Amino acid sequence: MSQLILTKSEARKIILHAAGLVKTAQFGKGLKAVDKLISHLGFVQLDTNYTVERAHHHTIASRVPDYKLEWLSELQADGKIFEFLTSDSGYIPMDDFRFSFPVKEAFLSRHKNLTLPEINGMQKVLDRVEREGPLMVKDFDNDRTAASAGWWDWRPAKIALERLYLDGRLMVTRDKSFHKIYDLPANIIPGDIDSAVPTPEEYARHIILRTLKSLGIAYAKEMAWRARFVKNNLVKKELEKLVEDGGVCRVAVESLKGQPLYMLPLYKNKKIQLADDALFFHHSIR
């Protein structure tokens, strides 16, 4: 497929449009606008540390003028979004839940090297959540055998909870102080959500399309980074197939040298309104 040449001005407009920053209230206002924004971006990175406010709130407030901090919790309680990883930790549309499975499987495969006490400790933690319901780290006795060595020196119960979260046996919500609450997926995921495990090809295409939809224009390495936890992923291979099929455009920006850039055909017309996410991804991935 031939390469599309863009001016810097055209590229800038596409990137701002994809980021939701081309105009004020691009996704509207209110709770529904936050839902639309996250559904479009596919991922809003969160951060527990802050000076003025946490990073994910800045991201949303800069795009939804009347944003209220409690709306994220409301969307999560309503089953619209969930917290997990792509390349980093963040809020993800619930409709993308099944695409978290390859990442969870990647973390589960790492548990093969755990010791028997570590495995038993994880099972004890999981058993307690199953019996007692949602729990926080503070609900577990301090099982540290030595003094803490620093910020990331977690005690065994915290490590077990995080491992169970990463491999998918537990999920998290947050309290008002932004502390994690660990619970079973069955108590968080709506019953009508598609839970079919994607094929490696489907997963790779999802990553490509999600990245390009939110960034507008991107390098292959940026797309591969979003799938970095899944070893031997097919992102680069499927990217070339999408280019050949016309599902992705290879582009270049005038006077900008370096590796090829990629863009969705959706953004050829800079004035086009955002397509409905569900319809777009249904036709693009399958």
Secondary structure, 3 states (H helix, E strand, C coil): CCCEEECHHHHHHHHHHHHCCCCCCCCCCCHHHHHHHHHHHCCEECCCCCCCCCHHHHHHHCCCCCCCCCHHHHHHHCCCEEEEECCCEEEEEHHHHHHHHHHHHHHHHHHHHCCHHHHHHHHHHHHHHHHHCCECHHHCCCCCCCCCCCCCCCCHHHHHHHHHHHCCCCEEEECCCCCEEEECHHHCCCCCCCCCCCCHHHHHHHHHHHHHHHHCEEEHHHHHHHCCCCCCCCHHHHHHHHHHHCCCEEEEECCCCCCCEEECHHHCCCCCCCCCHHHHHHHHHC
